[in-house]
Amino acid sequence: MIARYVSMAVFLALVVLAAAIAGSFAAGEWYYSMNKPSWTPPPWFFAPLWAFLYLTMALAAWQVWLSGYYSRLGALTWWMIQLALNVAWSWLYFDLHRLGWAWLELSLLIAVVVLCIRAFYLLSKSAAYLMMPFLIWLIFSWVLNLAIWTMNGGLFSKVLLA
């Protein structure tokens, strides 16, 4: 019984670590001074959203772990990759100010999350469903990232804003 909760603590610790690293690349004056679409969420929205998303990601991974299937290691590998890519996006976007690279990386992250959800679904449907809010947020973020990049002189600005 104690091992069950230790494993939950491990997954929670992993998302807290990811959140701490990603959070170290905070939005600063650079971000707030950029042109953004009117449908950009307000700054206060992000902390509770990410708390919810990280919690659901940890619970999803924990459920896969508890499934006991040998193939859970492959599924959890996808989970670890998506967690690392999630942190990498914050680094590219907020630290390096590379909106285009961040958008491309976000495309890869979405693909990895889809693969993770597929792998989770084979082991625990509820785990796959717990990953869905994150996928929805990523798709929204992909569109938002593209819009902000475009509005601030990105690759598509001459085509989309002409």
C-alpha angles and dihedrals in degrees: 000000000000091000088058092060094040088058090051089051090052093055091045090050091051093054092044089053091048091048092050093051094044090045091055086070093065127179106259137179088297091063096041092051094054125100110259134178118261090247093063108126115249117257094253090061097067102066097055091039093054092044088055094044095048091047092051091046091052093047091049093052091046092054090051090049091051091051087081093213117142090228089064088089091063092046091049090050088062088048092053091047092052090048091053092046090050090057091044091057091058090050094050095043106037104024103034096027090223101147094170094050089045090053092051091046089050088056089056091046091054090051092050092048090052089052090047092051091049091050091046092049091060090056105030125004092199090055090053091049090050088059093053097084088056092051091049090050091048092053090050090047091050090057092043092048090051092047094050092045090050094046090053099051101280127158096282097042095100092049102038098037098041 
